[in-house]
Structure formats: structure tokens, C-alpha cells
Amino acid sequence: MRTGSEYLTAIDDGRRVYLDGKRVDGVARHPAFAPIAKTIGELFDLAADPKAGIARPGPGGAAVNRLFTAPRSREELTAFREAATAWARHTHGWVGRSPDHVGAFLAAFAAHPEVFGERAANVTAYQKRVVDEDLYVSYAIIPPQVSRATTASAWDGDLVQVGVAEERGDGIVVRGAQMLATGGAVADEIFVSCIKPLTPEDTDFALSFALPVDTEGLKLYCRRPYAPAATSHYDYPLTTRFDETDALVVFEDVFVPWERVFVYRDVAGVRRQFFETGAHVLGNWQAQIRFSVKLQFLAGLARKVAAVNGVDKFPGVVEKLGELASLVSLVESAVLAAEYTAAPDDAGFWRPGSRALYGAMGMQSELYPRVLAILRDLVGGGVLQVPSSVEDMTSPETRADIDRYIYSPSAPAAERVKLFKLAWDAVGSEFAGRHHQYELFYAGAPFVVKGYAFRNYGFDGPLSEVDRFLAGYTEETP
């Protein structure tokens, strides 16, 4: 397993990442990307530590990252959850697309290579390479938002969504764009496909492949980064560590060798790779583990704010903290319920229970805003009555006033300001705003995610109960 420094060296290549109309020279050293790259490097260092429980023996005996492999027993599924939790706790859940997310998808792909037909060997070989080389793979699986009413085959222009421009004997040439490659700028490779349902007319866009980020003709256009504008770790403790980069990936006649193609011009095959392999379940279980850790962090932050403000015994505040505890507990319980109801499929791959998993996912877009609303209510104007920057805390000219007027009975000014700076970065900064929007649409539009919950709940049992009850009496029953 590689170290964080090896990872940072690997991404210091010739990749084409653009900000403000200019190509970035060295993402590992650029102020927009160096903080998140450092955090990802820390995750690799943590995984390589035998005491962390993330490493496991590989087929050849060498240690590999268990989060890149498919669980094949209940014990391995539990170990997967514990490992994913360990990584999430290092970032407090604020890195939404850490390497274990797509790693879980690829592990499930390889557990069911038969789903990929004649390209099964490509999938297993690629996943083995990810495991052996300990790679960070991001993904871009959503079309550009040209039109949400139609699919790419109906759009004006030549291959706006990434599609096949040319078929060659040694591979294909692709052209177009795909989003939303979170972490793509600092990943080793990008997996490209389309999770949005396609029509029979969309065969040119029914693809699945993976490429190194520095592939010739591959370009990333990143959203405005927040880390460079943060004045200090003290003022923006989350922004300066966990600002993931979201990017539009553009393919300018990019060559993809056949061995890196997993699905080709197969509309049904694009859907099968996610749902018949179990990838969607395992990958989103990892996501809910991460989400649970993040909610726990926010609950702890809310509890501490209430204590510092001296209101944690007020009945109204206790009620709000109780509601917060209830919301967080629902996600924690769903993660464990998905594990408890897990079962092996016909390949021996243990899939988390879909009913509990999709139930939690279906409420994510409502839970997160409510958690933020409770925290906002508890911090009140406290996040506005803070010094402009850490300079006010260190300057001899201003420090005495800060100490005298911005304190709490249980916390001196330095502690109080530090706490409320953290609260602002969680609820009010640009970083916080991005996370609010991000969690709303983490697994797709709310109607899509609730559709997963609807299809996986299993209404047959409840319907039968209602039918049996109705059959038990008539209009003549006294």
C-alpha cells in the first residue's frame, strides 16, 4: 500500500486542470488543491497503518485496502464498515468522494464480471490494478445540464455529452463532456459512465471506461475553489482542509484503449453495471457511513455551542438537541440495519440490505437541511459576533477588547471564537453553502433517490396486511 507522499508525487503530473482561464501548474502544490490533496494523502497514510484496520491481506499476501475489495462474509462486511468509518472520521465526513466511494463501486463490478459480457476481463483487470496500485479513482457519471427534459441524442451540437466519435481497431475515440468529477483534479484516474437513464437512441453515449487524469485531451474545468480565499485554519477550519474540487470533464478526441472500456454502445449494460452488480448498494452504503459520521460531528458541534452559551438546560434547547439526536440516530441505525439485513448474492458478495439503505438515502435531502437549521438556530448571532480574522486575536492593539467582550462563563474568548468560527464554516461560509447543495443532490435529485426507496421497500407485505384486514369484515359485520 502506498503512502501519502507517494500519492502526492503521483498526481504531480501533466494533467490539464483549469482555473480562471489558465492551466494549473502542479495541482499538489497549487493553493486551490494542495489542502485537499494533503488530506487525501493522510487517508492513504492512515490506511497503510496496520492498527487502523483498513488494510487486509491480498491474494498474494501483500496488504491491500479492504475498501477497494468486495466483502465476502458478514465479518468482512463489518470490517468494511469499520474501515469506512475510520476514513470518514479522519475528515469528519466532510470529504464526500473519498477514494473508498468509487473504490466500492469498482469492487462490486469485479464481483460480478459476467454483467459486462465480453468485456468482463477488462473490469477484473482494472479493479485488480486499482487494488494493487492503491489508486484514487473519481467518477463523472452525470451528463452536462444542457436539458433535463431530453437526453443527449436530442441535443443540438456534436457529442455534447461524452460519446463515441470514432471506433478503431485498438480502441475508441471519445468526445464531449461529463460532470461532476468531485475530487477529479486530485485523483489518479476518472471512471466515466452515465447513471442517468438513456433511451435506445443514445447508444453513442452508452459507455463505461476509466482513464488516468493526465490522459492527452482530457481537461477539467473546476468550480470556484474556496480554500485559496480562506484567511487561516483558525478562521476557516473546514474550508482549509476539506474543499473538494467539483469539475466538468471535457474530452477533446480522447483515445481510450479497448482494455479500459467496460461498456460499449449498450444502453441496458450501462444500467446493469450499477444495479445488477450490487455496486449502487455498496457504494451508497459507504456514502451513508460517511454521512452518518458528518451528522455526528454536526450534532457534537451543536451540543458544544449550547453548552458554551449556557443554554443546554433550557427545555426548548433540549428539545432541539433531542430532535437533532433523533435525526442523526436514524441514519446511524439505517447503516447498521443495512448491515444486519445484508445477504450474500450468487457470487458470494455480501450486499448491504437495500431497504434500510435506500430508506436513509431517500431522506438525506430533508435531513441535512433540518440539521443545519437546528444548528443555525442554536448559534444565533454568535457566528456574526466574531472577529474579522485571527489577526484580531493576536494583535496587541485588539486582543484586550476581544478577551473582555467576546467570552462565555465556561469559555475564554480564544475558545469561544474558535468554536463559532467552526460553526460558521459549517453553516454559513461558501464551503458550507456548497455542502448544503451537495448533500441535497448527493445521490441524484430527491425524486430519483426516493424512487430507489419506493422500489426497494417491499410493499407486498404491508399491502397483504391491509388486504387481509379488509377481507376480515364486510358492510354487514356488526
Phi, psi and omega per residue, in radians:
M1 nan 2.416 -3.048
R2 -1.477 2.817 -3.141
T3 -1.605 2.976 3.083
G4 -1.086 -0.680 -3.137
S5 -1.168 -0.621 3.082
E6 -1.143 -0.696 3.078
Y7 -1.086 -0.815 -3.113
L8 -1.099 -0.639 3.083
T9 -1.145 -0.690 -3.077
A10 -1.140 -0.624 -3.097
I11 -1.513 -0.027 3.084
D12 -1.529 1.186 -3.036
D13 -2.137 -2.716 -3.072
G14 -1.683 0.448 -3.088
R15 -1.058 2.629 -3.071
R16 -1.801 1.592 3.119
V17 -1.979 2.295 -3.029
Y18 -2.077 2.399 3.023
L19 -2.404 2.331 3.071
D20 0.922 0.696 3.075
G21 1.328 0.106 -3.109
K22 -2.215 2.586 3.098
R23 -1.343 2.337 -3.135
V24 -1.331 2.359 3.111
D25 -1.765 1.653 3.094
G26 1.467 1.543 -3.072
V27 -1.120 -0.580 -3.096
A28 -1.164 -0.285 -3.110
R29 -1.996 -0.147 -3.087
H30 -1.358 2.427 -3.088
P31 -1.058 -0.384 3.114
A32 -1.337 -0.484 -2.994
F33 -2.081 -0.366 -3.101
A34 -1.023 -0.697 -3.126
P35 -1.090 -0.810 -3.118
I36 -1.259 -0.586 3.077
A37 -1.096 -0.716 3.097
K38 -1.074 -0.735 3.127
T39 -1.106 -0.770 3.111
I40 -1.094 -0.693 3.080
G41 -1.037 -0.670 3.097
E42 -1.109 -0.621 3.096
L43 -1.114 -0.716 3.100
F44 -1.147 -0.683 3.074
D45 -1.098 -0.726 3.123
L46 -1.114 -0.737 -3.137
A47 -1.103 -0.594 -3.111
A48 -1.336 -0.209 3.132
D49 -1.395 2.024 -3.091
P50 -1.003 -0.488 -3.106
K51 -1.265 -0.289 -3.084
A52 -1.338 -0.347 3.121
G53 1.377 0.226 -3.132
I54 -1.604 -0.529 3.132
A55 -1.406 2.622 3.042
R56 -2.530 2.754 3.115
P57 -1.177 2.338 3.067
G58 -1.524 -3.135 -3.123
P59 -0.964 -0.606 -3.137
G60 -1.595 0.044 -3.140
G61 1.720 -0.350 3.123
A62 -1.267 2.643 -3.136
A63 -1.235 2.408 3.067
V64 -2.318 2.894 3.129
N65 -1.391 2.028 -3.089
R66 -1.133 -0.365 3.134
L67 -1.285 -0.160 3.068
F68 -1.774 0.148 -3.104
T69 -2.187 2.687 -3.102
A70 -1.437 2.269 3.083
P71 -1.142 2.310 -3.107
R72 -2.129 0.350 3.012
S73 -2.812 2.864 3.094
R74 -1.072 -0.647 3.131
E75 -1.127 -0.685 3.107
E76 -1.204 -0.578 3.096
L77 -1.148 -0.746 3.081
T78 -1.089 -0.751 3.119
A79 -1.100 -0.622 3.082
F80 -1.076 -0.820 3.131
R81 -1.063 -0.762 -3.123
E82 -1.139 -0.652 3.110
A83 -1.204 -0.769 3.112
A84 -1.096 -0.632 3.096
T85 -1.145 -0.700 3.140
A86 -1.086 -0.766 3.097
W87 -1.150 -0.746 -3.126
A88 -1.129 -0.647 -3.136
R89 -1.155 -0.519 3.122
H90 -1.132 -0.550 3.120
T91 -1.858 0.065 -3.114
H92 0.984 0.465 3.090
G93 1.421 0.093 -3.048
W94 -1.539 -0.068 3.040
V95 -1.841 1.785 -3.001
G96 -1.304 -0.482 -3.113
R97 -2.126 0.967 3.041
S98 -1.144 2.892 -3.006
P99 -1.031 -0.374 -3.120
D100 -1.297 -0.265 -3.105
H101 -1.205 -1.100 3.124
V102 -1.216 -0.509 3.061
G103 -0.980 -0.671 3.112
A104 -1.181 -0.715 3.089
F105 -1.025 -0.845 -3.097
L106 -1.140 -0.619 3.100
A107 -1.073 -0.736 3.127
A108 -1.215 -0.653 3.048
F109 -0.929 -0.876 -3.065
A110 -1.216 -0.394 3.089
A111 -1.245 -0.368 3.123
H112 -2.312 1.123 -3.107
P113 -1.114 -0.409 -3.108
E114 -1.085 -0.416 3.121
V115 -1.098 -0.428 -3.070
F116 -1.650 0.066 3.050
G117 1.026 -2.220 -3.059
E118 -1.194 -0.204 3.124
R119 -1.809 0.321 -3.139
A120 -1.021 -0.730 -3.110
A121 -1.121 -0.569 3.099
N122 -1.087 -0.712 -3.097
V123 -1.181 -0.847 -3.112
T124 -1.153 -0.657 3.130
A125 -1.165 -0.693 -3.128
Y126 -1.190 -0.778 3.139
Q127 -1.105 -0.625 3.083
K128 -1.102 -0.685 3.126
R129 -1.155 -0.712 3.095
V130 -1.037 -0.751 -3.141
V131 -1.186 -0.872 -3.068
D132 -1.111 -0.655 -3.077
E133 -1.724 -0.015 3.057
D134 0.999 0.986 -2.998
L135 -1.596 2.564 3.006
Y136 -1.666 1.952 3.133
V137 -1.931 2.178 3.003
S138 -1.677 3.081 3.025
Y139 -2.480 2.734 3.049
A140 -2.294 1.784 -2.988
I141 -2.239 0.301 3.127
I142 -2.149 2.325 3.108
P143 -1.179 2.746 3.012
P144 -1.017 2.606 -3.073
Q145 -1.463 1.012 3.072
V146 -1.218 -0.849 3.084
S147 -2.647 2.286 3.102
R148 -1.661 -0.044 3.131
A149 -1.608 -0.343 -3.114
T150 -2.326 2.965 3.070
T151 -1.791 3.061 -2.926
A152 -1.049 -0.541 -3.112
S153 -1.107 -0.345 -3.124
A154 -1.707 -0.005 -3.085
W155 -1.463 2.577 3.028
D156 -1.269 2.527 3.118
G157 1.822 2.778 -3.086
D158 -1.589 1.935 3.055
L159 0.889 1.195 3.039
V160 -1.306 -0.910 2.942
Q161 -1.293 2.549 -3.095
V162 -1.026 2.268 -3.112
G163 -2.675 3.141 -3.076
V164 -1.376 2.081 3.066
A165 -1.681 -0.495 -3.091
E166 -2.806 2.464 3.026
E167 -1.902 2.258 -3.135
R168 -2.159 2.966 3.138
G169 -1.136 -0.537 -3.093
D170 -1.784 0.036 3.127
G171 2.810 -2.765 -3.140
I172 -2.234 2.783 3.019
V173 -1.963 2.228 -3.120
V174 -1.999 2.639 -3.135
R175 -2.488 2.610 3.118
G176 2.147 -2.749 -3.072
A177 -2.507 2.818 3.080
Q178 -2.654 2.661 3.113
M179 -2.264 2.935 0.153
L180 -2.217 1.494 -2.932
A181 -1.182 1.355 3.085
T182 -1.154 2.177 -3.083
G183 1.406 -0.026 -3.063
G184 -1.027 -0.627 -3.098
A185 -1.117 -0.439 -3.110
V186 -2.046 0.255 3.091
A187 -1.535 2.886 3.018
D188 -1.383 -0.749 -3.078
E189 -2.477 2.882 3.108
I190 -2.209 2.204 3.017
F191 -1.551 2.283 -3.046
V192 -2.139 2.232 3.067
S193 -2.834 -2.779 3.138
C194 -2.520 2.018 3.117
I195 -1.579 -0.284 3.069
K196 -1.216 2.328 3.138
P197 -0.977 2.350 3.119
L198 -1.875 2.836 3.106
T199 -1.759 2.914 3.088
P200 -1.010 -0.385 3.132
E201 -1.398 -0.094 -3.037
D202 -1.738 0.473 -3.065
T203 -1.064 -0.545 3.124
D204 -1.104 -0.378 -3.066
F205 -1.854 0.002 -3.097
A206 -1.522 1.360 -2.999
L207 -2.243 2.830 2.996
S208 -2.694 2.143 -3.133
F209 -2.774 2.966 3.121
A210 -2.399 2.475 -3.111
L211 -2.476 2.651 2.964
P212 -1.097 2.582 -3.108
V213 -1.122 -0.482 -3.109
D214 -1.550 0.287 3.120
T215 -1.058 2.423 3.133
E216 -1.009 2.243 3.097
G217 1.580 -0.132 3.108
L218 -1.612 2.208 -3.099
K219 -2.268 2.558 3.100
L220 -2.119 2.188 3.069
Y221 -1.882 1.901 -2.995
C222 -1.583 2.606 3.002
R223 -1.152 2.959 3.115
R224 -1.002 2.075 3.103
P225 -1.333 2.564 -3.098
Y226 -1.718 -0.461 -3.061
A227 -1.026 -0.753 -3.089
P228 -1.091 -0.481 -3.111
A229 -1.482 -0.202 -3.141
A230 -1.236 2.294 -3.030
T231 -1.342 -0.498 3.139
S232 -2.963 2.884 3.024
H233 -1.062 -0.646 -3.112
Y234 -1.120 -0.727 -3.092
D235 -1.369 -0.609 -3.097
Y236 -2.359 1.298 -3.016
P237 -1.187 -0.426 3.103
L238 -1.558 -0.835 -3.117
T239 -0.960 -0.708 -3.044
T240 -1.376 -0.019 3.119
R241 -2.138 -0.623 -2.874
F242 -2.146 0.371 -3.125
D243 -1.310 1.598 3.065
E244 -1.193 2.669 3.120
T245 -1.789 2.184 3.014
D246 -1.690 2.449 -3.038
A247 -2.555 2.564 2.912
L248 -1.476 2.234 -3.137
V249 -1.763 2.146 -3.137
V250 -1.915 2.328 -3.136
F251 -1.985 1.911 -3.092
E252 -1.773 1.426 -3.070
D253 0.910 1.092 -3.097
V254 -1.598 2.297 3.122
F255 -1.495 2.295 3.107
V256 -2.117 1.951 3.104
P257 -1.066 2.622 -3.104
W258 -0.987 -0.596 -3.091
E259 -1.192 -0.226 3.097
R260 -1.798 0.118 3.106
V261 -1.735 2.231 -3.103
F262 -1.867 -0.631 3.071
V263 -2.346 2.383 -3.068
Y264 -2.406 2.028 3.102
R265 0.886 0.767 -3.070
D266 -2.345 1.701 -3.087
V267 -1.064 -0.815 3.132
A268 -1.162 -0.610 -3.124
G269 -1.139 -0.588 3.104
V270 -1.099 -0.699 3.103
R271 -1.248 -0.723 -3.093
R272 -1.041 -0.660 -3.077
Q273 -1.042 -0.587 -3.131
F274 -1.446 -0.738 -2.918
F275 -1.807 -0.525 3.127
E276 -1.460 -0.415 3.124
T277 -1.433 -0.302 -3.017
G278 1.547 0.086 -3.108
A279 -1.099 -0.717 -3.099
H280 -1.120 -0.609 -3.141
V281 -1.276 -0.871 -3.095
L282 -1.164 -0.765 -3.133
G283 -1.099 -0.662 -3.138
N284 -1.444 -0.348 2.967
W285 -1.150 -0.776 3.041
Q286 -0.979 -0.718 -3.116
A287 -1.134 -0.667 3.123
Q288 -1.281 -0.549 3.010
I289 -1.063 -0.816 3.110
R290 -1.095 -0.751 -3.127
F291 -1.115 -0.693 3.108
S292 -1.061 -0.766 3.122
V293 -1.103 -0.705 3.129
K294 -1.121 -0.756 3.126
L295 -1.125 -0.665 3.086
Q296 -1.069 -0.707 3.114
F297 -1.084 -0.785 3.135
L298 -1.149 -0.626 3.087
A299 -1.129 -0.728 3.091
G300 -1.111 -0.668 3.114
L301 -1.128 -0.753 3.125
A302 -1.107 -0.743 -3.127
R303 -1.106 -0.696 -3.120
K304 -1.217 -0.689 3.102
V305 -1.048 -0.782 -3.138
A306 -1.091 -0.690 3.139
A307 -1.185 -0.760 -3.140
V308 -1.133 -0.621 3.110
N309 -1.354 -0.140 3.107
G310 1.265 0.432 -3.094
V311 -2.023 0.155 -3.018
D312 -1.248 -0.078 3.073
K313 -1.813 -0.118 3.129
F314 -1.177 2.352 -3.108
P315 -0.962 -0.739 -3.141
G316 -1.117 -0.654 3.119
V317 -1.253 -0.713 3.088
V318 -1.046 -0.667 3.105
E319 -1.085 -0.772 3.137
K320 -1.141 -0.738 3.101
L321 -1.140 -0.586 3.078
G322 -1.166 -0.696 3.064
E323 -1.104 -0.757 3.112
L324 -1.054 -0.792 3.106
A325 -1.049 -0.666 3.140
S326 -1.137 -0.781 -3.124
L327 -1.105 -0.796 -3.130
V328 -1.132 -0.696 -3.126
S329 -1.118 -0.560 3.127
L330 -1.065 -0.760 -3.132
V331 -1.241 -0.756 3.079
E332 -0.971 -0.794 -3.093
S333 -1.171 -0.659 3.134
A334 -1.136 -0.673 3.094
V335 -1.054 -0.805 -3.134
L336 -1.233 -0.635 3.113
A337 -1.138 -0.651 3.094
A338 -1.115 -0.618 3.080
E339 -1.242 -0.750 -3.109
Y340 -1.117 -0.630 -3.113
T341 -1.644 0.156 3.117
A342 -1.143 2.727 3.117
A343 -2.670 2.663 3.100
P344 -1.326 2.501 3.034
D345 -1.564 -2.958 -3.047
D346 -1.226 -0.189 3.085
A347 -1.760 0.064 -3.121
G348 1.414 0.194 3.104
F349 -1.538 2.152 -3.103
W350 -1.434 1.994 -3.110
R351 -1.744 2.241 3.038
P352 -1.005 2.611 -3.126
G353 -1.094 2.179 -3.031
S354 -1.282 -0.511 -3.107
R355 -1.083 -0.893 3.140
A356 -1.191 -0.716 -3.097
L357 -1.078 -0.938 -3.074
Y358 -1.252 -0.416 3.026
G359 -1.085 -0.786 3.101
A360 -1.174 -0.757 3.128
M361 -1.042 -0.663 -3.111
G362 -1.100 -0.407 -3.126
M363 -1.772 -0.025 -3.055
Q364 -1.044 -0.706 -3.100
S365 -1.228 -0.256 3.079
E366 -1.787 -0.603 -3.136
L367 -1.142 -0.828 -3.025
Y368 -1.108 -0.837 3.094
P369 -1.055 -0.597 3.132
R370 -1.207 -0.703 3.082
V371 -1.057 -0.778 3.111
L372 -1.106 -0.676 -3.131
A373 -1.105 -0.711 3.106
I374 -1.122 -0.772 3.135
L375 -1.117 -0.733 3.091
R376 -1.023 -0.745 -3.129
D377 -1.103 -0.689 -3.098
L378 -1.271 -0.620 -3.130
V379 -1.383 -0.484 3.098
G380 0.908 -2.376 3.141
G381 -1.393 -0.008 -3.115
G382 -1.075 -0.519 3.140
V383 -1.377 -0.191 3.102
L384 -1.684 -0.469 3.113
Q385 -1.639 1.153 3.061
V386 -2.293 2.686 3.108
P387 -1.047 2.727 -3.094
S388 -1.097 -0.577 3.111
S389 -2.833 3.074 3.118
V390 -1.084 -0.350 3.122
E391 -1.058 -0.572 3.092
D392 -1.180 -0.392 3.134
M393 -1.461 -0.403 -3.055
T394 -1.866 -0.279 -3.115
S395 -1.327 2.262 3.083
P396 -1.054 -0.430 -3.097
E397 -1.302 -0.481 -3.028
T398 -2.026 -0.349 -2.977
R399 -1.060 -0.646 -3.087
A400 -1.096 -0.718 3.122
D401 -1.175 -0.690 3.120
I402 -1.076 -0.812 -3.133
D403 -1.085 -0.634 -3.055
R404 -1.357 -0.634 -2.951
Y405 -1.912 -0.306 -3.110
I406 -2.076 1.406 3.130
Y407 -2.593 2.998 3.015
S408 -2.276 2.745 3.137
P409 -0.972 -0.558 -3.113
S410 -1.728 -0.002 -3.079
A411 -2.608 2.147 3.039
P412 -1.154 2.964 -3.034
A413 -0.953 -0.773 -3.081
A414 -1.031 -0.707 -3.135
E415 -1.274 -0.751 -3.124
R416 -1.111 -0.825 -3.130
V417 -1.085 -0.742 3.133
K418 -1.034 -0.763 3.137
L419 -1.109 -0.794 -3.075
F420 -1.335 -0.425 2.973
K421 -1.123 -0.734 3.087
L422 -1.096 -0.772 3.140
A423 -1.053 -0.710 3.127
W424 -1.140 -0.675 3.139
D425 -1.196 -0.343 3.110
A426 -1.557 -0.462 -3.050
V427 -2.120 -0.390 -2.949
G428 -2.217 -0.304 -3.109
S429 -1.327 3.027 3.057
E430 -1.041 -0.695 3.083
F431 -1.013 -0.786 3.131
A432 -1.122 -0.711 3.124
G433 -1.098 -0.708 3.093
R434 -1.092 -0.739 -3.139
H435 -1.158 -0.622 3.077
H436 -1.039 -0.878 3.130
Q437 -1.143 -0.677 -3.097
Y438 -1.088 -0.814 -3.116
E439 -1.228 -0.496 3.076
L440 -1.069 -0.626 -3.033
F441 -2.123 0.466 -3.024
Y442 -0.976 -0.830 -3.098
A443 -1.896 0.298 -3.124
G444 2.124 3.117 3.102
A445 -1.073 2.565 -3.100
P446 -0.912 -0.653 -3.124
F447 -1.187 -0.526 3.089
V448 -1.218 -0.814 -3.093
V449 -1.171 -0.699 3.080
K450 -1.168 -0.468 3.036
G451 -1.117 -0.671 3.057
Y452 -1.057 -0.766 3.139
A453 -1.090 -0.736 3.128
F454 -1.059 -0.807 -3.056
R455 -1.304 -0.393 -3.066
N456 -1.842 -0.023 -3.112
Y457 -1.197 -0.766 -3.066
G458 1.560 1.242 -3.084
F459 -1.335 -0.178 -3.077
D460 -1.013 -0.771 -3.132
G461 -1.099 -0.940 3.102
P462 -1.034 -0.658 3.107
L463 -1.127 -0.703 3.110
S464 -1.093 -0.680 3.109
E465 -1.071 -0.780 3.135
V466 -1.121 -0.762 -3.141
D467 -1.094 -0.714 3.122
R468 -1.130 -0.698 3.121
F469 -1.119 -0.805 3.139
L470 -1.108 -0.579 -3.138
A471 -1.297 -0.193 -3.074
G472 -1.436 -0.058 3.120
Y473 -2.697 2.819 3.132
T474 -2.274 3.103 3.109
E475 -1.127 -0.267 -3.133
E476 -1.624 -0.108 -3.139
T477 -1.214 2.193 -3.117
P478 -1.189 nan nan
